[in-house]
């Protein structure tokens, strides 16, 4: 089954404790993105990657890192999480040249 | 001004009603337009692309007005299962592949 998977689905952590949210897709998509979704603000892009070893900042990259060492994986790293990073996070992928994005099920992160 | 603007609603309608949502975008060079559907606490999923000539998929009709820079979504004969948030999505002109999402319009269909 074609899908985007994210782990963990739910995470409660404390300020400053490094964490990684994994994202994996099995559709051989070139393009992958991370978004955060907050009430009243909609989906905002954090980082995106157009292919292996090619990443770029989205609209709200501060406090986040990403890597794309393999085509299928695009982890999101929070080196020192803060409470303002409490949010619902979505990973998405798509094929280059097509705009339909496939989203993962989301990761609900709470930073206390 | 936001790049993509939608009325957040909620729109509360009875079953069987026809409801329309509009969305405006700020960059006249945008080329691709979409409606996504998002159920509560779930991931967004593509509902339909929006073509210049307008397009229909069952009870759903999407229209694009380039002159006024807005797109619309019309839902006929609303079902309870149509209750969701509808996201207007526009590609960012000049940036390959970047999509800008509106904050969404919430629809509640009541029995």
Backbone of each chain as ProteinMPNN parsed JSONL, in Angstrom:
{"seq_chain_A": "XXXXXXXXXXXXXXXXXXXXXXXXXXXXXXXXXXXXXXXXXXXXXXXXXXXXXXXXXXXXXXXXXXXXXXXXXXXXXXXXXXXXXXXXXXXXXXXXXXXXXXXXXXXXXXXX", "coords_chain_A": {"N_chain_A": [[0.843, -1.198, 0.0], [0.576, 2.172, -0.922], [2.04, 4.707, 0.927], [2.668, 7.238, 3.457], [4.515, 7.253, 6.315], [4.736, 8.136, 9.748], [6.547, 8.548, 12.762], [7.039, 9.207, 16.235], [3.423, 8.934, 16.722], [2.269, 10.385, 18.722], [3.681, 12.545, 21.102], [4.97, 13.586, 24.123], [7.079, 15.825, 25.624], [9.888, 17.395, 27.297], [11.114, 20.74, 27.658], [14.043, 21.4, 25.827], [14.961, 18.789, 25.465], [16.33, 16.825, 23.13], [14.764, 15.636, 20.139], [13.576, 13.377, 17.597], [11.501, 13.108, 14.818], [10.379, 10.66, 12.766], [10.005, 10.081, 9.232], [8.741, 8.331, 6.518], [8.427, 7.215, 3.161], [6.924, 5.12, 0.677], [6.727, 5.411, -2.047], [8.594, 6.146, -3.833], [8.975, 8.856, -4.163], [10.321, 12.007, -5.108], [10.133, 14.462, -3.851], [9.84, 15.795, -0.661], [8.284, 17.026, 2.337], [7.995, 18.887, 5.402], [5.453, 19.956, 7.557], [3.865, 22.171, 9.881], [0.907, 22.441, 11.817], [-1.233, 24.748, 13.123], [-3.844, 26.1, 15.158], [-5.851, 28.47, 13.499], [-3.758, 29.292, 11.935], [-3.23, 27.538, 9.943], [-1.631, 25.217, 7.663], [1.821, 25.261, 7.691], [4.883, 25.38, 6.01], [7.829, 23.786, 7.012], [10.41, 22.665, 6.354], [11.721, 21.509, 3.229], [12.502, 19.001, 0.779], [13.985, 18.374, -2.276], [15.212, 16.239, -3.339], [17.503, 13.508, -2.712], [19.903, 14.53, -0.39], [19.353, 17.179, -0.91], [18.054, 19.88, 0.502], [15.89, 22.467, 1.776], [14.918, 25.561, 3.336], [11.628, 26.14, 4.563], [8.796, 28.077, 5.355], [8.827, 28.417, 8.119], [11.386, 27.657, 9.532], [12.925, 27.905, 11.842], [14.487, 26.504, 14.659], [14.344, 23.901, 13.884], [15.707, 20.983, 12.246], [16.602, 19.094, 9.356], [17.245, 16.111, 7.428], [18.252, 14.371, 4.47], [19.201, 11.62, 3.63], [18.551, 9.298, 2.432], [16.3, 8.38, -0.168], [13.73, 7.629, 0.647], [13.398, 8.458, 3.282], [12.897, 11.122, 5.625], [13.716, 12.645, 8.154], [12.669, 14.744, 10.9], [14.214, 16.953, 13.033], [14.387, 18.163, 16.296], [16.452, 20.007, 17.989], [16.573, 21.35, 20.45], [13.869, 21.437, 21.886], [11.13, 23.718, 22.349], [8.348, 25.18, 24.172], [6.816, 26.617, 22.281], [6.907, 25.077, 20.069], [5.068, 23.19, 20.283], [2.682, 21.44, 18.594], [0.846, 20.187, 15.702], [2.286, 17.996, 13.524], [2.993, 17.338, 10.135], [4.243, 15.151, 7.718], [4.954, 15.056, 4.244], [4.811, 13.828, 0.882], [5.607, 13.869, -2.619], [5.569, 13.253, -6.154], [8.024, 14.541, -8.374], [7.121, 17.214, -10.497], [4.451, 16.723, -10.266], [1.725, 17.966, -8.385], [0.14, 16.819, -6.425], [0.075, 16.073, -3.114], [0.959, 13.609, -0.74], [0.09, 12.906, 2.465], [1.457, 12.098, 5.67], [0.139, 10.51, 8.694], [0.315, 12.311, 10.755], [1.905, 13.861, 13.604], [1.461, 14.472, 16.896], [2.785, 16.785, 18.894], [3.76, 17.724, 22.106], [5.341, 20.08, 24.043], [6.587, 20.641, 27.15]], "CA_chain_A": [[0.0, 0.0, 0.0], [1.328, 3.421, -1.005], [1.756, 5.483, 2.119], [3.672, 7.995, 4.183], [4.404, 6.902, 7.727], [5.422, 9.009, 10.693], [6.633, 8.054, 14.138], [5.825, 8.665, 16.844], [2.189, 9.643, 16.436], [2.055, 11.298, 19.844], [4.889, 12.692, 21.911], [5.026, 14.642, 25.14], [8.46, 15.917, 26.048], [10.209, 18.581, 28.085], [11.956, 21.738, 27.003], [15.467, 21.147, 25.712], [15.319, 17.383, 25.24], [16.374, 16.577, 21.683], [13.891, 14.583, 19.646], [13.499, 13.171, 16.158], [10.279, 12.527, 14.277], [10.755, 10.01, 11.51], [9.052, 10.085, 8.125], [9.166, 7.431, 5.466], [7.427, 6.998, 2.103], [7.264, 3.96, -0.151], [6.256, 5.685, -3.399], [9.75, 6.595, -4.617], [8.797, 10.279, -4.451], [11.511, 12.837, -4.98], [9.888, 15.679, -3.078], [9.263, 15.574, 0.665], [8.129, 18.26, 3.107], [7.456, 18.883, 6.75], [4.565, 21.067, 7.876], [3.213, 22.203, 11.179], [-0.441, 22.987, 11.715], [-1.655, 25.384, 14.363], [-5.18, 26.723, 15.01], [-5.878, 29.826, 12.964], [-2.588, 29.566, 11.087], [-3.179, 26.586, 8.846], [-0.413, 24.431, 7.452], [2.985, 26.061, 7.321], [5.982, 24.505, 5.645], [9.024, 23.956, 7.845], [11.518, 22.36, 5.459], [11.397, 20.6, 2.156], [13.641, 18.383, 0.107], [13.639, 18.044, -3.653], [15.799, 14.923, -3.63], [18.513, 13.106, -1.729], [20.942, 15.514, -0.071], [18.924, 18.524, -1.302], [17.013, 20.369, 1.41], [15.809, 23.922, 1.832], [14.006, 26.08, 4.351], [10.291, 26.578, 4.215], [8.384, 29.364, 5.925], [9.071, 28.484, 9.566], [12.423, 26.655, 9.803], [13.699, 28.142, 13.062], [14.36, 25.505, 15.71], [14.22, 22.58, 13.275], [16.693, 20.522, 11.271], [16.19, 17.916, 8.596], [18.284, 15.487, 6.6], [17.695, 13.476, 3.432], [20.302, 10.749, 3.233], [17.954, 8.29, 1.562], [15.135, 8.938, -0.84], [12.482, 7.319, 1.309], [13.322, 8.966, 4.66], [13.086, 12.567, 5.789], [13.453, 12.909, 9.57], [12.619, 16.108, 11.427], [14.968, 16.967, 14.283], [14.287, 19.335, 17.155], [17.645, 19.891, 18.839], [16.254, 21.848, 21.786], [12.456, 21.819, 21.749], [10.564, 24.716, 23.254], [6.881, 25.076, 24.197], [6.169, 27.159, 21.075], [6.936, 24.056, 19.035], [3.907, 22.331, 20.484], [1.921, 21.568, 17.357], [0.569, 18.974, 14.939], [3.267, 17.97, 12.448], [2.724, 16.441, 9.024], [5.207, 14.911, 6.658], [4.258, 14.853, 2.982], [5.689, 13.545, -0.245], [4.986, 13.892, -3.941], [6.466, 13.03, -7.268], [8.401, 15.798, -9.025], [6.283, 17.505, -11.653], [3.045, 16.609, -9.888], [1.522, 18.713, -7.156], [-0.626, 16.128, -5.404], [0.908, 15.645, -1.992], [0.451, 12.56, 0.124], [0.472, 13.259, 3.825], [1.481, 11.123, 6.738], [-1.009, 10.632, 9.608], [0.514, 13.397, 11.705], [2.528, 13.648, 14.915], [1.047, 15.526, 17.82], [3.898, 17.023, 19.811], [3.572, 18.667, 23.209], [6.589, 20.399, 24.746], [6.236, 21.311, 28.414]], "C_chain_A": [[0.877, 1.246, 0.0], [1.008, 4.273, 0.225], [2.969, 6.271, 2.589], [3.469, 7.658, 5.665], [5.239, 7.862, 8.571], [5.448, 8.324, 12.054], [7.466, 9.006, 14.977], [4.584, 9.439, 16.417], [1.877, 10.682, 17.524], [3.329, 11.353, 20.675], [4.72, 13.863, 22.859], [6.446, 14.658, 25.657], [8.668, 17.211, 26.833], [11.132, 19.499, 27.301], [13.425, 21.312, 27.008], [15.885, 19.724, 25.44], [15.198, 17.051, 23.754], [15.448, 15.436, 21.279], [13.937, 14.533, 18.129], [12.157, 12.553, 15.823], [10.633, 11.935, 12.921], [9.628, 10.096, 10.498], [9.599, 9.18, 7.045], [8.047, 7.271, 4.452], [7.91, 5.875, 1.196], [6.851, 4.144, -1.602], [7.363, 6.18, -4.321], [9.622, 8.072, -5.019], [10.092, 11.043, -4.23], [11.327, 13.922, -3.918], [9.246, 15.325, -1.745], [9.265, 16.881, 1.446], [7.707, 17.95, 4.532], [6.63, 20.147, 6.93], [4.218, 21.005, 9.357], [1.861, 22.882, 11.018], [-0.877, 23.488, 13.073], [-2.993, 26.065, 14.139], [-5.07, 28.159, 14.509], [-4.743, 30.167, 12.024], [-2.485, 28.614, 9.909], [-1.878, 25.807, 8.802], [0.72, 25.342, 7.002], [4.172, 25.136, 7.094], [7.216, 24.825, 6.476], [10.28, 23.807, 6.993], [10.988, 21.5, 4.328], [12.674, 20.071, 1.522], [13.202, 17.973, -1.291], [14.28, 16.743, -4.113], [16.855, 14.629, -2.582], [19.59, 14.182, -1.621], [20.596, 16.935, -0.532], [17.774, 18.951, -0.392], [17.015, 21.889, 1.415], [14.768, 24.336, 2.86], [12.652, 26.395, 3.75], [10.005, 27.919, 4.876], [8.736, 29.518, 7.405], [10.142, 27.486, 9.988], [13.13, 26.785, 11.156], [13.412, 27.079, 14.115], [14.266, 24.082, 15.193], [15.422, 22.279, 12.384], [16.108, 19.331, 10.553], [17.408, 17.319, 7.926], [17.596, 14.597, 5.575], [18.852, 12.646, 2.884], [19.83, 9.636, 2.306], [16.681, 8.873, 0.983], [13.864, 8.737, -0.031], [12.314, 7.986, 2.672], [13.631, 10.454, 4.757], [12.787, 12.915, 7.254], [13.476, 14.392, 9.917], [13.241, 16.084, 12.824], [14.729, 18.281, 15.017], [15.414, 19.21, 18.175], [17.34, 20.309, 20.276], [14.813, 22.353, 21.768], [12.032, 22.861, 22.778], [9.045, 24.639, 23.189], [6.206, 25.638, 22.939], [6.271, 26.213, 19.872], [5.88, 22.976, 19.279], [2.977, 22.528, 19.294], [1.594, 20.184, 16.804], [1.464, 19.019, 13.71], [2.872, 16.924, 11.397], [3.926, 16.367, 8.11], [4.406, 14.651, 5.384], [5.269, 14.531, 1.892], [4.899, 13.659, -1.536], [6.041, 13.606, -4.983], [6.82, 14.374, -7.896], [7.545, 15.991, -10.266], [4.803, 17.364, -11.373], [2.849, 17.302, -8.55], [0.72, 17.973, -6.097], [0.313, 15.621, -4.331], [0.174, 14.566, -1.199], [0.994, 12.837, 1.524], [0.549, 12.033, 4.723], [0.346, 11.387, 7.716], [-0.857, 11.723, 10.652], [1.168, 12.942, 12.999], [2.124, 14.804, 15.805], [2.104, 15.652, 18.896], [3.505, 18.055, 20.854], [4.9, 18.841, 23.914], [6.233, 21.189, 26.006], [7.441, 22.007, 29.028]], "O_chain_A": [[1.798, 1.371, 0.807], [-0.159, 4.528, 0.525], [4.108, 6.022, 2.192], [2.36, 7.773, 6.188], [6.299, 8.33, 8.154], [4.513, 7.624, 12.442], [8.467, 9.548, 14.511], [4.702, 10.502, 15.807], [1.288, 11.727, 17.249], [3.971, 10.331, 20.919], [4.376, 14.974, 22.456], [6.968, 13.628, 26.082], [7.747, 18.009, 27.006], [11.839, 19.065, 26.391], [13.975, 20.921, 28.038], [17.067, 19.471, 25.205], [14.099, 17.006, 23.201], [15.351, 14.417, 21.962], [14.286, 15.509, 17.466], [11.727, 11.592, 16.461], [11.129, 12.634, 12.037], [8.453, 10.173, 10.856], [10.777, 9.251, 6.697], [6.873, 7.2, 4.813], [9.107, 5.692, 0.972], [6.646, 3.164, -2.318], [7.102, 6.583, -5.454], [10.101, 8.481, -6.076], [10.851, 10.768, -3.301], [12.258, 14.25, -3.183], [8.228, 14.634, -1.703], [10.13, 17.735, 1.25], [7.141, 16.896, 4.822], [7.025, 21.241, 6.528], [4.27, 19.951, 9.992], [1.693, 23.78, 10.193], [-0.888, 22.742, 14.052], [-3.255, 26.561, 13.044], [-4.293, 28.956, 15.034], [-4.759, 31.219, 11.384], [-1.726, 28.866, 8.973], [-1.13, 25.751, 9.778], [0.579, 26.101, 6.043], [4.431, 24.228, 7.884], [7.599, 25.985, 6.624], [11.107, 24.716, 6.923], [9.949, 20.852, 4.45], [13.762, 20.617, 1.704], [12.18, 17.31, -1.467], [13.924, 16.21, -5.163], [17.068, 15.424, -1.666], [20.112, 14.672, -2.622], [21.467, 17.805, -0.541], [16.659, 18.442, -0.506], [18.023, 22.519, 1.096], [13.866, 23.572, 3.206], [12.534, 26.845, 2.61], [10.875, 28.787, 4.945], [8.921, 30.636, 7.885], [9.843, 26.553, 10.732], [13.853, 25.877, 11.568], [12.257, 26.787, 14.425], [14.123, 23.147, 15.981], [16.064, 23.181, 11.845], [15.23, 18.643, 11.073], [18.469, 17.94, 7.863], [16.481, 14.127, 5.801], [19.402, 12.935, 1.821], [20.598, 9.104, 1.505], [16.062, 9.755, 1.577], [12.998, 9.612, -0.03], [11.193, 8.072, 3.173], [14.506, 10.973, 4.064], [11.709, 13.428, 7.554], [14.201, 15.182, 9.311], [12.843, 15.296, 13.682], [14.85, 19.363, 14.444], [15.337, 18.408, 19.106], [17.812, 19.671, 21.218], [14.57, 23.554, 21.649], [12.508, 22.878, 23.912], [8.504, 24.082, 22.233], [5.127, 25.175, 22.57], [5.775, 26.523, 18.789], [5.818, 21.978, 18.562], [2.536, 23.644, 19.018], [2.001, 19.159, 17.352], [1.41, 19.976, 12.938], [2.478, 15.803, 11.717], [4.544, 17.378, 7.774], [3.311, 14.093, 5.437], [6.436, 14.916, 1.974], [3.672, 13.557, -1.539], [7.242, 13.702, -4.729], [5.973, 15.266, -7.94], [7.276, 15.038, -10.999], [3.977, 17.835, -12.156], [3.716, 17.231, -7.679], [0.622, 18.452, -4.968], [1.228, 14.842, -4.601], [-1.043, 14.607, -1.018], [2.199, 12.982, 1.726], [-0.196, 11.067, 4.555], [-0.348, 12.395, 7.584], [-1.812, 12.029, 11.366], [1.009, 11.8, 13.431], [2.406, 15.965, 15.51], [2.297, 14.747, 19.708], [2.984, 19.122, 20.528], [5.518, 17.864, 24.337], [5.649, 22.27, 25.929], [7.326, 22.619, 30.09]]}, "seq_chain_B": "XXXXXXXXXXXXXXXXXXXXXXXXXXXXXXXXXXXXXXXXXXXXXXXXXXXXXXXXXXXXXXXXXXXXXXXXXXXXXXXXXXXXXXXXXXXXXXXXXXXXXXXXXXXXXXX", "coords_chain_B": {"N_chain_B": [[-1.145, 40.992, 3.859], [-2.502, 37.731, 3.569], [-1.171, 35.017, 1.622], [-2.924, 33.1, 0.68], [-6.296, 33.128, 1.228], [-9.047, 32.228, 3.224], [-12.434, 32.017, 4.333], [-12.856, 31.043, 7.566], [-15.174, 29.944, 8.619], [-17.328, 28.395, 11.097], [-19.323, 26.764, 8.564], [-22.551, 25.948, 8.87], [-24.82, 23.686, 7.758], [-27.897, 22.199, 6.599], [-28.534, 18.724, 5.85], [-28.543, 17.886, 2.405], [-28.417, 20.451, 1.475], [-26.993, 23.024, -0.646], [-23.76, 24.235, -0.768], [-21.241, 26.73, -0.867], [-17.804, 27.539, -1.089], [-15.371, 30.089, -1.035], [-12.105, 31.175, -2.056], [-9.333, 33.266, -1.929], [-6.384, 34.308, -3.679], [-3.107, 35.739, -3.636], [-1.018, 36.016, -5.477], [-0.734, 36.64, -8.769], [0.636, 35.142, -10.581], [0.468, 32.506, -9.931], [-0.105, 29.09, -10.772], [-1.245, 26.609, -10.332], [-3.923, 24.973, -8.695], [-5.809, 23.774, -5.935], [-8.177, 21.808, -4.09], [-8.153, 20.522, -0.887], [-9.21, 18.076, 1.477], [-9.726, 17.874, 4.942], [-10.228, 15.83, 7.598], [-11.234, 15.883, 11.051], [-8.404, 16.131, 13.045], [-6.996, 14.528, 11.342], [-4.919, 13.646, 8.468], [-4.51, 15.929, 5.671], [-6.174, 15.381, 2.549], [-6.112, 15.097, -0.987], [-8.799, 16.551, -2.619], [-9.784, 17.62, -5.061], [-8.304, 18.817, -8.092], [-8.136, 22.105, -9.518], [-9.201, 23.361, -12.479], [-8.688, 25.595, -15.233], [-10.936, 25.772, -16.839], [-12.89, 25.041, -15.188], [-14.183, 22.341, -13.24], [-15.791, 19.224, -12.519], [-16.738, 16.835, -10.111], [-18.696, 14.447, -9.437], [-20.764, 15.394, -6.868], [-19.35, 17.657, -6.427], [-18.036, 20.752, -7.466], [-15.523, 22.672, -8.91], [-14.224, 25.912, -9.433], [-12.324, 28.359, -11.203], [-11.3, 31.669, -11.116], [-9.363, 33.676, -12.707], [-9.032, 36.374, -13.223], [-10.105, 37.692, -11.042], [-8.746, 36.439, -9.12], [-9.595, 34.218, -7.515], [-10.71, 31.059, -6.247], [-13.262, 28.575, -6.217], [-15.381, 26.292, -4.445], [-18.04, 24.18, -4.844], [-20.531, 22.403, -3.253], [-22.985, 20.132, -3.773], [-26.174, 18.866, -2.643], [-25.572, 18.165, 0.105], [-23.99, 15.853, 2.307], [-23.939, 14.13, 5.479], [-21.429, 13.082, 5.79], [-19.83, 14.846, 4.494], [-18.934, 16.675, 6.256], [-16.228, 18.432, 7.359], [-12.956, 19.973, 7.157], [-12.11, 22.192, 4.612], [-9.461, 22.778, 2.561], [-7.928, 25.309, 0.787], [-5.56, 25.382, -1.767], [-2.626, 26.608, -3.229], [-0.137, 26.846, -5.725], [3.145, 28.146, -5.171], [4.132, 30.732, -6.979], [6.92, 30.786, -9.11], [8.433, 29.162, -7.541], [9.35, 26.019, -7.668], [7.139, 23.524, -6.99], [6.392, 24.308, -4.386], [3.781, 24.579, -2.159], [1.109, 26.615, -1.059], [-0.972, 26.753, 1.671], [-4.308, 27.518, 2.49], [-5.99, 28.536, 5.526], [-8.198, 27.01, 5.878], [-11.678, 26.063, 5.582], [-14.329, 25.323, 7.621], [-16.843, 22.912, 7.489], [-19.974, 21.95, 8.642], [-22.336, 19.552, 8.423], [-25.644, 19.126, 9.15], [-28.128, 16.838, 10.429]], "CA_chain_B": [[-2.21, 40.143, 3.304], [-2.093, 36.345, 3.432], [-1.07, 34.582, 0.234], [-4.161, 32.373, 0.385], [-7.248, 33.467, 2.283], [-10.338, 31.561, 3.24], [-13.306, 32.254, 5.469], [-12.731, 29.81, 8.352], [-16.475, 29.408, 8.994], [-17.87, 27.225, 10.393], [-20.55, 26.788, 7.796], [-23.482, 24.923, 9.365], [-25.877, 23.542, 6.761], [-28.668, 20.946, 6.723], [-28.363, 17.723, 4.795], [-29.226, 18.192, 1.17], [-28.179, 21.835, 1.064], [-25.867, 23.354, -1.51], [-22.892, 25.179, -0.066], [-20.093, 27.164, -1.684], [-16.69, 28.2, -0.403], [-14.446, 30.823, -1.891], [-10.74, 31.317, -1.582], [-8.616, 34.235, -2.758], [-4.93, 34.183, -3.63], [-2.534, 37.068, -3.866], [-0.025, 36.065, -6.548], [-1.392, 36.402, -10.051], [1.435, 34.218, -11.386], [0.21, 31.125, -9.517], [-0.592, 28.317, -11.916], [-1.922, 25.359, -9.963], [-4.873, 25.221, -7.609], [-6.359, 22.508, -5.468], [-8.921, 21.714, -2.837], [-7.883, 19.369, -0.049], [-10.157, 17.87, 2.564], [-9.09, 17.394, 6.162], [-11.112, 15.452, 8.691], [-10.72, 16.308, 12.348], [-7.192, 15.492, 13.566], [-6.428, 13.609, 10.351], [-4.105, 14.299, 7.471], [-5.213, 16.433, 4.495], [-6.159, 14.532, 1.357], [-6.535, 15.828, -2.174], [-10.188, 16.393, -3.024], [-9.772, 17.801, -6.503], [-7.555, 19.913, -8.683], [-9.011, 23.122, -10.09], [-8.727, 23.683, -13.817], [-9.133, 26.912, -15.727], [-12.275, 25.68, -17.441], [-13.814, 24.524, -14.186], [-14.298, 20.896, -13.307], [-16.82, 18.655, -11.661], [-16.528, 15.444, -9.71], [-19.886, 14.076, -8.684], [-21.478, 16.531, -6.256], [-18.376, 18.726, -6.196], [-17.641, 21.544, -8.628], [-14.492, 23.662, -8.618], [-14.117, 26.965, -10.451], [-11.188, 29.273, -11.069], [-11.461, 32.988, -11.725], [-8.017, 34.254, -12.675], [-9.101, 37.846, -13.232], [-10.363, 38.136, -9.671], [-7.842, 35.66, -8.272], [-10.23, 33.382, -6.517], [-11.227, 29.759, -6.632], [-14.441, 28.238, -5.439], [-15.789, 24.887, -4.345], [-19.485, 24.057, -4.645], [-20.956, 21.058, -2.874], [-24.439, 19.985, -3.9], [-26.795, 17.753, -1.923], [-24.616, 17.882, 1.184], [-24.16, 14.659, 3.139], [-23.305, 14.234, 6.795], [-20.028, 12.701, 5.638], [-19.07, 15.975, 3.934], [-18.444, 17.492, 7.369], [-14.759, 18.392, 7.354], [-12.361, 21.261, 6.818], [-11.697, 22.212, 3.217], [-8.268, 23.618, 2.432], [-7.603, 25.854, -0.525], [-4.107, 25.241, -1.913], [-2.146, 27.282, -4.431], [1.322, 26.719, -5.815], [3.856, 29.408, -5.012], [4.696, 31.074, -8.276], [8.368, 30.976, -9.138], [9.096, 28.181, -6.672], [8.858, 24.723, -8.116], [6.623, 22.55, -6.055], [5.975, 24.77, -3.07], [2.344, 24.822, -2.061], [0.641, 27.467, 0.028], [-2.263, 26.277, 2.145], [-5.172, 28.385, 3.264], [-6.214, 27.975, 6.871], [-9.298, 26.058, 5.811], [-13.067, 26.414, 5.887], [-14.963, 24.182, 8.274], [-18.233, 22.635, 7.117], [-20.713, 21.006, 9.471], [-23.625, 19.212, 7.83], [-26.5, 18.644, 10.227], [-29.274, 16.03, 9.956]], "C_chain_B": [[-1.687, 38.711, 3.164], [-2.06, 35.956, 1.963], [-2.311, 33.835, -0.218], [-5.122, 32.625, 1.547], [-8.561, 32.728, 2.106], [-11.133, 32.029, 4.452], [-13.294, 30.981, 6.316], [-14.064, 29.167, 8.728], [-16.603, 29.356, 10.517], [-19.141, 27.531, 9.615], [-21.411, 25.621, 8.315], [-24.657, 24.827, 8.409], [-26.644, 22.257, 7.015], [-28.311, 19.989, 5.604], [-29.138, 18.124, 3.558], [-28.993, 19.603, 0.653], [-27.029, 21.918, 0.064], [-25.047, 24.423, -0.805], [-21.697, 25.492, -0.944], [-19.066, 27.852, -0.809], [-15.863, 28.948, -1.436], [-13.083, 30.919, -1.239], [-10.063, 32.331, -2.495], [-7.112, 34.02, -2.61], [-4.3, 35.464, -4.126], [-1.606, 37.138, -5.075], [-0.65, 35.682, -7.88], [-0.628, 35.421, -10.932], [1.234, 32.755, -10.976], [-0.474, 30.37, -10.643], [-1.438, 27.115, -11.527], [-2.726, 25.563, -8.695], [-5.559, 23.909, -7.23], [-7.297, 22.754, -4.289], [-8.529, 20.409, -2.156], [-8.963, 19.293, 1.019], [-9.379, 17.348, 3.756], [-10.155, 17.091, 7.198], [-10.42, 15.757, 10.007], [-9.534, 15.458, 12.786], [-6.588, 14.468, 12.599], [-5.595, 14.39, 9.332], [-4.96, 14.837, 6.321], [-5.108, 15.436, 3.342], [-6.695, 15.333, 0.188], [-7.992, 15.513, -2.496], [-10.283, 16.523, -4.54], [-8.841, 18.931, -6.9], [-8.565, 20.885, -9.29], [-8.437, 23.539, -11.421], [-9.358, 24.982, -14.29], [-10.562, 26.891, -16.244], [-13.318, 25.245, -16.423], [-13.932, 23.012, -14.328], [-15.236, 20.389, -12.224], [-16.456, 17.215, -11.333], [-17.705, 15.06, -8.831], [-20.608, 15.309, -8.161], [-20.586, 17.767, -6.073], [-18.009, 19.421, -7.51], [-16.625, 22.589, -8.19], [-14.408, 24.645, -9.77], [-12.913, 27.834, -10.141], [-11.517, 30.574, -11.777], [-10.127, 33.711, -11.617], [-8.06, 35.779, -12.581], [-9.278, 38.377, -11.814], [-9.524, 37.377, -8.647], [-8.589, 34.955, -7.153], [-10.624, 32.048, -7.131], [-12.397, 29.428, -5.722], [-14.668, 26.736, -5.453], [-17.27, 24.872, -4.025], [-19.788, 22.607, -4.317], [-22.479, 21.015, -2.942], [-24.913, 18.802, -3.067], [-25.875, 17.279, -0.789], [-24.999, 16.629, 1.973], [-23.495, 14.898, 4.495], [-21.811, 13.978, 6.69], [-19.185, 13.796, 4.977], [-18.514, 16.88, 5.028], [-16.94, 17.315, 7.493], [-14.277, 19.829, 7.2], [-11.811, 21.176, 5.407], [-10.59, 23.246, 3.045], [-8.068, 24.03, 0.979], [-6.075, 25.862, -0.648], [-3.68, 25.806, -3.263], [-0.643, 27.082, -4.513], [1.954, 28.097, -5.72], [4.566, 29.708, -6.321], [6.194, 31.316, -8.175], [9.12, 29.989, -8.285], [8.551, 26.809, -7.002], [8.38, 23.873, -6.95], [6.147, 23.068, -4.726], [4.499, 25.115, -3.106], [2.041, 25.701, -0.858], [-0.767, 27.029, 0.392], [-3.032, 27.418, 2.811], [-5.438, 27.744, 4.617], [-7.414, 27.051, 6.93], [-10.645, 26.651, 6.164], [-13.744, 25.184, 6.449], [-16.437, 24.09, 7.895], [-18.813, 21.617, 8.092], [-22.067, 20.785, 8.81], [-24.469, 18.55, 8.911], [-27.666, 17.821, 9.665], [-30.541, 16.874, 9.883]], "O_chain_B": [[-0.568, 38.499, 2.699], [-2.819, 36.489, 1.154], [-2.704, 33.93, -1.381], [-4.794, 32.363, 2.704], [-9.103, 32.618, 1.006], [-10.558, 32.394, 5.476], [-13.69, 29.925, 5.821], [-14.105, 27.997, 9.108], [-16.028, 30.213, 11.188], [-19.915, 28.424, 9.961], [-21.027, 24.456, 8.202], [-25.414, 25.787, 8.263], [-26.095, 21.318, 7.591], [-27.843, 20.4, 4.543], [-30.253, 18.638, 3.648], [-29.337, 19.913, -0.487], [-26.21, 21.006, -0.05], [-25.595, 25.405, -0.305], [-21.201, 24.632, -1.672], [-19.397, 28.633, 0.083], [-15.684, 28.49, -2.564], [-12.938, 30.764, -0.026], [-10.211, 32.257, -3.715], [-6.631, 33.606, -1.555], [-4.883, 36.186, -4.935], [-1.424, 38.214, -5.645], [-1.045, 34.535, -8.086], [-1.17, 34.92, -11.918], [1.783, 31.858, -11.617], [-1.303, 30.917, -11.371], [-2.261, 26.654, -12.318], [-2.288, 26.225, -7.754], [-5.847, 23.063, -8.077], [-7.211, 23.768, -3.597], [-8.567, 19.338, -2.761], [-9.548, 20.302, 1.411], [-8.495, 16.502, 3.621], [-10.893, 17.979, 7.625], [-9.196, 15.873, 10.077], [-9.633, 14.235, 12.888], [-5.767, 13.641, 12.996], [-5.572, 15.621, 9.336], [-6.013, 14.276, 6.02], [-4.101, 14.747, 3.179], [-7.611, 16.142, 0.339], [-8.37, 14.348, -2.628], [-10.802, 15.635, -5.217], [-8.622, 19.875, -6.142], [-9.713, 20.52, -9.543], [-7.305, 24.019, -11.489], [-10.412, 25.403, -13.811], [-11.302, 27.865, -16.106], [-14.494, 25.098, -16.756], [-13.793, 22.475, -15.427], [-15.443, 21.018, -11.186], [-15.936, 16.479, -12.172], [-17.707, 15.318, -7.627], [-21.016, 16.17, -8.941], [-21.053, 18.806, -5.606], [-17.715, 18.776, -8.516], [-16.844, 23.305, -7.213], [-14.509, 24.264, -10.936], [-12.533, 28.02, -8.985], [-11.966, 30.564, -12.923], [-9.797, 34.284, -10.578], [-7.214, 36.391, -11.929], [-8.677, 39.382, -11.435], [-9.594, 37.651, -7.449], [-8.242, 35.09, -5.98], [-10.838, 31.921, -8.337], [-12.503, 29.934, -4.605], [-14.213, 26.019, -6.344], [-17.707, 25.479, -3.047], [-19.352, 21.696, -5.02], [-23.167, 21.769, -2.253], [-24.162, 17.86, -2.815], [-25.462, 16.119, -0.755], [-26.171, 16.386, 2.261], [-22.614, 15.747, 4.636], [-21.018, 14.582, 7.412], [-17.961, 13.681, 4.911], [-17.703, 17.763, 4.746], [-16.441, 16.209, 7.703], [-15.069, 20.767, 7.125], [-11.132, 20.214, 5.048], [-10.766, 24.428, 3.344], [-8.044, 23.197, 0.073], [-5.38, 26.3, 0.268], [-4.288, 25.523, -4.296], [0.052, 27.138, -3.498], [1.364, 29.092, -6.141], [5.498, 29.003, -6.71], [6.665, 31.98, -7.251], [10.35, 29.982, -8.305], [7.417, 26.481, -6.653], [9.145, 23.553, -6.041], [5.532, 22.308, -3.978], [4.035, 25.849, -3.979], [2.633, 25.553, 0.211], [-1.645, 26.942, -0.466], [-2.473, 28.183, 3.596], [-5.151, 26.566, 4.83], [-7.624, 26.375, 7.937], [-10.746, 27.605, 6.935], [-13.734, 24.122, 5.826], [-17.176, 25.072, 7.973], [-18.224, 20.563, 8.336], [-22.851, 21.721, 8.656], [-24.069, 17.551, 9.507], [-28.133, 18.08, 8.556], [-31.599, 16.368, 9.508]]}, "name": "protein", "num_of_chains": 2, "seq": "XXXXXXXXXXXXXXXXXXXXXXXXXXXXXXXXXXXXXXXXXXXXXXXXXXXXXXXXXXXXXXXXXXXXXXXXXXXXXXXXXXXXXXXXXXXXXXXXXXXXXXXXXXXXXXXXXXXXXXXXXXXXXXXXXXXXXXXXXXXXXXXXXXXXXXXXXXXXXXXXXXXXXXXXXXXXXXXXXXXXXXXXXXXXXXXXXXXXXXXXXXXXXXXXXXXXXXXXXXXXXXX"}
